[in-house]
Amino acid sequence: MALRKSSDGRPQILEVSPAAAIPGGEFQIRGKGLAASERPRVRFGGVAAPVVIGSDSFIIARVPEGVSAGEMTIEHDHQASVPWTCGIGIQIADGLHPVSNPVVDRQGNTYTTFSGSPGQKTPVSIYKIDTNYRSKPLVTDLMNATGLALDRDGTLYCSSRHDGVVYQVSPSGNLSVYAEGMGVATGLMFDGDDHLYVGDRSGTVFKISRQKQIYVFATLEPSIAAYHLAFGPEGYLYVSGPTTSSFDCVHRISPSGQVELFYRGLGRPQGMAFDAKGNMYIAASVGGRRGVVRITPERKAELFLSGPAIVGLAFSPSKALVLATNNSIYRVEVGIEGRRIP
C-alpha cells in the first residue's frame, strides 16, 4: 500500500542515505508522498538530478555534475518538499591521476599526484592545492608517483612504484632519495615515532627507522594495484590492497608485526583514514554500492559517502574530507575530526 503524502500535500522526506556523495554518486531517499500522478523530480539547489528509481515511498537519485548546494528537494504536481541538507562534494582540482590517498598539511594545503600508467613520464608528478583551491605543480621529475605521506615536521615523502624508491620532497619540489629497494613501492605512512612504513604490493610492508635502517615489518598477500596504509587505534597499522577477489579484506598489523584480519567483505578496498573516534573510512564498495565505507571499531560497515572511482581520502584540519578520484580532488564538509598520530 502506498504511503500518503504529508497533510499539506507536499512530498515528505524522512530518511536519506548515505550522508554524503560526490557527482555520480547516488542517494537513497525514503519518505511519504514522493510520487503522485507524475514522476518525481529531485533537485540539488537549482540543478535537476537523474532519478534512477522513483516510487511513492522510495527514490534513488544520482548527483549530477555542477552541483554546489547540498539542499535537496523533491517535487511533483507543483508541490515541493522541505529541503533536506546533504553533504555534497565540491571539485577543487581536476586533470589529475591519483592512485592513493591525498595528504593535507597543517595549513590545509592538499598534495596529490599525477601518477600515469606504468613507465609513463608525466609533465608533472605532484601537485600542491592551496586553501584557495589553486593547483600548482610541485614536482616535475618523478616517474609513477604513487603514495604520499607527511612526517611530524610536515616534510613530504613520495613513493615510486616504477623504481621502488621513496623520495623526500623539499618545499620547493626538489627530490632526494630517502630509501630504495622497496619493490613495487606504493603506500606510505609514518607512526608517532616517525618510523616510515612502505607497502610493497608484491607482498611486503617495510619499516624504516629515522636512522634509515630497513626492516621487513610484515608480509601479506600480493595486491593487483597498491597497498594502502593507515594507522588506527592502539598502534595498529591497517593495510588494504585490492586483489582479483570481489570479496576483499582489510588486515591490521600489531606493533610487533603480527598480521590479523580486521574486516572481510569489501569490493576493491583502497585508500583509507581514521577519525578521532577510531572509525575507519575506506574507498571501497559494500553491498554493491561504491564510495567511502565507514567501519566502526566494532567492525560494522556502512556506506558513508557515495561516488564512483574514489581511490583515496584524507581529513583536513578544518574537519572536511578530501577525496581523490582517478582524475579529480573533491572536498566535502563533514564536520569530522581526523585521527592524529600520537
C-alpha positions in Angstrom: 0.0 0.0 0.0 1.4 3.4 -0.9 2.1 5.8 1.9 0.1 9.1 1.9 1.6 12.5 1.3 2.1 14.8 4.3 -1.0 16.7 5.5 -0.3 19.8 3.4 0.1 17.7 0.2 3.8 18.2 0.0 6.3 15.3 -0.5 7.9 14.4 2.8 11.5 13.2 3.1 12.0 11.0 6.1 15.5 9.5 5.6 18.4 9.9 3.2 21.4 7.6 2.9 24.3 7.8 2.7 25.3 11.0 4.5 27.2 12.5 1.5 28.0 12.0 -2.1 30.1 13.4 -5.0 28.8 13.8 -8.6 28.0 10.4 -10.0 27.1 9.1 -6.5 23.5 8.1 -5.5 21.3 9.0 -2.6 18.6 6.6 -1.4 15.6 8.6 -0.2 12.7 7.3 1.8 9.6 9.2 2.6 5.9 9.8 2.1 4.0 11.0 -0.9 7.2 11.2 -3.0 5.4 10.4 -6.3 1.8 11.1 -7.3 0.4 11.4 -10.8 3.8 12.1 -12.3 7.4 11.0 -11.9 9.1 12.8 -9.0 11.7 15.5 -9.7 14.8 15.7 -7.5 16.9 18.9 -7.3 20.1 19.8 -5.5 19.9 23.6 -5.3 18.6 24.5 -8.7 20.2 21.6 -10.5 17.9 18.7 -11.6 19.1 15.2 -10.7 18.5 12.0 -12.7 16.0 9.7 -10.9 17.1 6.1 -11.1 14.2 4.7 -9.2 11.0 6.6 -8.3 8.1 5.5 -6.2 5.7 6.9 -3.6 8.0 5.9 -0.7 11.4 5.3 -2.2 13.7 7.2 -4.6 17.2 6.7 -5.8 18.7 9.9 -7.2 22.1 10.4 -8.8 24.1 13.5 -8.1 24.7 15.4 -11.3 27.8 17.4 -12.3 27.9 21.0 -11.4 26.1 20.7 -8.0 27.4 23.1 -5.4 24.5 23.2 -3.0 23.6 20.4 -0.6 19.9 21.3 -0.2 17.8 18.5 -1.8 14.1 18.9 -2.7 11.6 16.5 -4.2 8.8 18.0 -6.4 5.7 16.7 -8.1 2.3 18.2 -9.0 3.7 21.7 -8.3 4.5 20.7 -4.7 8.0 20.7 -3.2 9.3 19.0 -0.1 11.0 20.8 2.7 14.7 21.0 1.8 16.9 18.2 3.1 20.6 19.0 3.7 23.0 16.5 2.2 26.8 16.5 2.2 27.9 17.3 -1.4 31.5 17.1 -2.6 32.8 20.1 -4.4 35.5 19.5 -7.0 38.6 21.6 -6.2 41.0 20.2 -8.8 40.8 18.0 -11.9 43.1 16.8 -14.7 45.0 14.6 -12.2 45.8 10.9 -11.8 45.9 9.9 -8.1 46.3 6.2 -7.3 46.2 6.5 -3.5 45.4 8.9 -0.6 46.0 12.7 -0.9 47.6 14.3 2.1 46.7 17.5 3.8 49.3 19.5 5.8 48.6 21.5 9.0 47.9 24.7 7.0 45.2 22.9 4.9 47.2 22.6 1.7 46.5 19.4 -0.2 49.1 17.3 -2.1 48.2 14.8 -4.8 49.8 13.1 -7.8 49.6 12.6 -11.5 50.8 9.0 -11.4 50.5 8.0 -15.0 50.5 4.5 -16.5 53.4 2.1 -15.7 56.6 3.6 -17.2 54.9 6.8 -18.3 56.8 10.0 -17.6 54.3 12.8 -16.9 55.0 16.5 -17.2 54.0 17.0 -13.5 54.3 14.3 -10.8 52.9 16.0 -7.7 50.6 19.0 -7.3 50.0 21.3 -4.4 46.5 22.7 -4.0 46.4 25.6 -1.6 43.5 26.7 0.6 42.0 28.8 -2.1 42.0 25.7 -4.4 44.7 26.9 -6.6 46.6 24.0 -8.1 50.3 24.4 -8.7 53.0 21.9 -10.0 55.3 20.9 -7.1 57.4 18.0 -8.5 58.1 17.6 -12.3 60.7 14.8 -12.4 59.3 11.6 -10.7 58.2 8.5 -12.6 54.9 7.0 -11.4 54.5 9.0 -8.2 52.3 6.7 -6.0 52.0 7.0 -2.3 52.3 10.3 -0.3 53.0 10.9 3.4 54.0 13.8 5.7 56.3 13.3 8.7 55.7 15.1 12.0 57.8 18.1 10.8 55.5 18.4 7.7 58.1 17.2 5.2 56.5 15.4 2.2 57.5 12.0 1.0 56.5 10.1 -2.1 57.0 6.5 -3.3 57.5 5.4 -6.9 56.2 2.1 -8.0 58.4 2.4 -11.0 61.8 2.2 -9.3 61.0 1.2 -5.7 62.4 4.4 -4.3 60.9 6.6 -1.6 61.8 10.2 -2.1 61.9 13.2 0.3 60.4 16.3 -1.3 61.6 19.8 -0.3 59.1 22.7 -0.1 60.4 23.9 -3.5 59.8 20.4 -5.0 63.4 19.1 -5.1 63.8 15.4 -4.6 66.3 13.4 -2.6 66.4 9.6 -2.2 65.2 8.6 1.3 65.1 4.8 0.8 65.5 2.4 -2.1 65.0 -1.2 -2.9 61.3 -1.1 -1.8 60.0 -3.4 -4.5 56.8 -2.1 -6.1 56.6 0.7 -3.6 53.1 2.1 -3.0 51.5 3.1 0.3 53.4 5.2 2.8 52.7 6.0 6.5 54.6 7.4 9.5 54.0 6.4 13.0 54.2 8.6 16.1 58.0 8.0 16.4 58.5 9.0 12.7 59.3 5.5 11.5 58.2 5.2 7.9 56.2 2.2 6.7 56.2 1.3 3.0 53.8 -1.1 1.3 55.4 -3.2 -1.5 52.4 -4.5 -3.4 54.3 -7.7 -4.2 53.8 -8.8 -0.5 55.9 -6.9 2.0 55.4 -4.0 4.4 58.8 -2.4 5.2 59.6 -0.4 8.3 62.3 2.3 8.0 63.8 3.9 11.1 64.8 7.5 11.4 68.4 6.2 11.0 67.2 4.7 7.7 67.6 1.1 8.9 65.2 -1.0 6.9 63.3 -4.0 8.3 60.7 -6.4 6.9 57.7 -5.5 9.2 55.2 -7.9 7.8 54.3 -10.0 4.8 50.8 -10.2 3.2 49.1 -11.5 0.1 50.2 -9.5 -3.1 47.9 -6.8 -4.4 47.0 -6.2 -8.0 47.1 -2.4 -7.6 48.6 -1.0 -4.4 49.0 -1.4 -0.7 47.3 1.5 1.2 48.3 2.1 4.8 46.8 3.9 7.8 47.4 3.9 11.5 44.4 3.2 13.7 43.8 2.8 17.4 46.2 1.1 19.7 49.1 1.5 17.3 47.8 -1.0 14.7 48.8 -0.4 11.1 45.9 -1.1 8.7 46.6 -2.4 5.2 44.2 -2.6 2.2 45.0 -3.9 -1.2 42.6 -5.0 -3.9 43.1 -8.5 -5.3 41.3 -10.4 -8.0 38.6 -11.2 -5.4 35.3 -9.3 -5.2 35.2 -10.0 -1.5 38.4 -8.4 -0.3 39.5 -7.7 3.2 41.4 -5.2 5.3 44.3 -6.5 7.5 45.8 -4.9 10.5 49.3 -5.4 11.9 50.2 -5.2 15.6 53.1 -3.1 16.8 55.1 -6.3 17.0 54.4 -7.2 13.3 51.6 -9.8 13.8 49.1 -9.8 10.9 45.4 -10.4 11.5 42.2 -10.0 9.6 40.2 -6.8 10.5 37.3 -6.9 8.0 36.2 -9.0 5.1 33.5 -8.2 2.5 34.7 -5.1 0.7 34.9 -4.6 -3.1 38.3 -3.3 -4.2 39.3 -1.5 -1.0 41.9 1.2 -1.5 42.9 4.4 0.4 41.7 4.9 4.0 41.9 7.2 7.0 40.6 7.2 10.6 38.7 9.7 12.6 39.4 10.8 16.1 36.8 8.2 17.4 38.6 5.3 15.8 36.2 4.8 12.8 37.8 3.8 9.6 36.8 5.5 6.3 37.9 3.5 3.2 37.4 3.9 -0.5 35.6 0.6 -1.4 32.2 -0.8 -2.2 29.9 -2.6 0.2 26.7 -4.3 -0.6 27.2 -3.4 -4.3 27.4 0.4 -3.5 30.6 2.2 -4.2 32.1 5.2 -2.4 33.6 5.6 1.1 32.7 2.9 3.6 32.8 3.7 7.3 33.8 0.7 9.6 33.3 1.2 13.3 35.7 -0.2 15.9 33.1 -2.9 16.4 33.6 -3.8 12.7 30.2 -2.7 11.5 30.3 -1.3 7.9 28.0 1.1 6.2 28.3 3.4 3.1 29.2 6.9 4.4 29.6 8.6 1.0 28.5 7.6 -2.5 30.6 8.2 -5.5 32.5 6.5 -8.4 36.2 6.0 -8.9 37.4 7.0 -5.4 40.9 5.9 -4.7 41.9 7.7 -1.5 40.9 10.2 1.2 42.2 12.3 4.0 40.8 14.5 6.7 41.7 18.2 6.8 42.4 20.3 9.9 39.0 22.0 9.3 37.2 18.7 9.6 36.5 18.3 5.9 37.0 15.1 4.0 39.3 15.4 1.0 38.7 12.7 -1.7 40.8 11.6 -4.6 39.1 10.0 -7.6 41.1 8.7 -10.5 41.2 12.2 -12.1 40.0 14.8 -9.6 40.1 16.0 -6.0 36.9 16.8 -4.1 36.2 18.4 -0.7 33.2 17.5 1.4 32.3 19.4 4.6 31.6 16.6 7.1 32.5 18.1 10.4 34.6 15.1 11.4 38.0 15.4 13.1 40.6 13.1 11.7 42.8 10.9 13.9 46.2 12.3 14.8 49.2 10.0 15.1 50.4 10.3 18.8 
